[in-house]
Amino acid sequence: MKIYTKIILDKNNKILEEEFFEYSGPLTLAGIHYTYGANKNAKLMEKQAKKERRLAEKRAKKQAKAQEKGLVEKVNKEDQSLPLDTVITLDHLTNPDKK
């Protein structure tokens, strides 16, 4: 049985160049085998994403418990931007509490 490693075809699907080797044995052993190094980066990225997801869930759970007990105030995200028709002065830049 021929196991092709390289085939070059022209636009009419005629073989221009071919590289192969003869193989006799179980076909399952003739398949493509990936090395650990080929998939290393993908596995590291998955591991990092999983770790970040776990930490985010842990932080959210801890924050919810603290809010339940009243240890931490709930954060109100109000719009603190100035209206467009307001002139920005030095006082607005140096005193952030002033609206």
LINQUIVEN-V173868 format. One record per residue. N is the residue number from 1. RES is the residue in one small letter. D_CENTER is the distance of its C-alpha to the mean C-alpha in whole Angstrom. Layout:
n=N res=RES d_center=D_CENTER
n=N res=RES d_center=D_CENTER
This chain:
n=1 res=m d_center=42
n=2 res=k d_center=40
n=3 res=i d_center=37
n=4 res=y d_center=35
n=5 res=t d_center=33
n=6 res=k d_center=33
n=7 res=i d_center=35
n=8 res=i d_center=36
n=9 res=l d_center=37
n=10 res=d d_center=39
n=11 res=k d_center=39
n=12 res=n d_center=41
n=13 res=n d_center=39
n=14 res=k d_center=42
n=15 res=i d_center=41
n=16 res=l d_center=41
n=17 res=e d_center=40
n=18 res=e d_center=39
n=19 res=e d_center=38
n=20 res=f d_center=38
n=21 res=f d_center=40
n=22 res=e d_center=42
n=23 res=y d_center=41
n=24 res=s d_center=42
n=25 res=g d_center=41
n=26 res=p d_center=38
n=27 res=l d_center=36
n=28 res=t d_center=33
n=29 res=l d_center=33
n=30 res=a d_center=33
n=31 res=g d_center=30
n=32 res=i d_center=27
n=33 res=h d_center=25
n=34 res=y d_center=22
n=35 res=t d_center=22
n=36 res=y d_center=20
n=37 res=g d_center=19
n=38 res=a d_center=18
n=39 res=n d_center=15
n=40 res=k d_center=15
n=41 res=n d_center=12
n=42 res=a d_center=10
n=43 res=k d_center=11
n=44 res=l d_center=11
n=45 res=m d_center=7
n=46 res=e d_center=8
n=47 res=k d_center=10
n=48 res=q d_center=9
n=49 res=a d_center=7
n=50 res=k d_center=10
n=51 res=k d_center=12
n=52 res=e d_center=11
n=53 res=r d_center=11
n=54 res=r d_center=15
n=55 res=l d_center=16
n=56 res=a d_center=15
n=57 res=e d_center=17
n=58 res=k d_center=20
n=59 res=r d_center=20
n=60 res=a d_center=20
n=61 res=k d_center=23
n=62 res=k d_center=25
n=63 res=q d_center=25
n=64 res=a d_center=26
n=65 res=k d_center=29
n=66 res=a d_center=30
n=67 res=q d_center=31
n=68 res=e d_center=33
n=69 res=k d_center=35
n=70 res=g d_center=35
n=71 res=l d_center=34
n=72 res=v d_center=32
n=73 res=e d_center=32
n=74 res=k d_center=30
n=75 res=v d_center=29
n=76 res=n d_center=30
n=77 res=k d_center=28
n=78 res=e d_center=31
n=79 res=d d_center=31
n=80 res=q d_center=32
n=81 res=s d_center=33
n=82 res=l d_center=36
n=83 res=p d_center=38
n=84 res=l d_center=38
n=85 res=d d_center=41
n=86 res=t d_center=42
n=87 res=v d_center=42
n=88 res=i d_center=40
n=89 res=t d_center=43
n=90 res=l d_center=42
n=91 res=d d_center=43
n=92 res=h d_center=40
n=93 res=l d_center=38
n=94 res=t d_center=40
n=95 res=n d_center=40
n=96 res=p d_center=37
n=97 res=d d_center=38
n=98 res=k d_center=41
n=99 res=k d_center=40
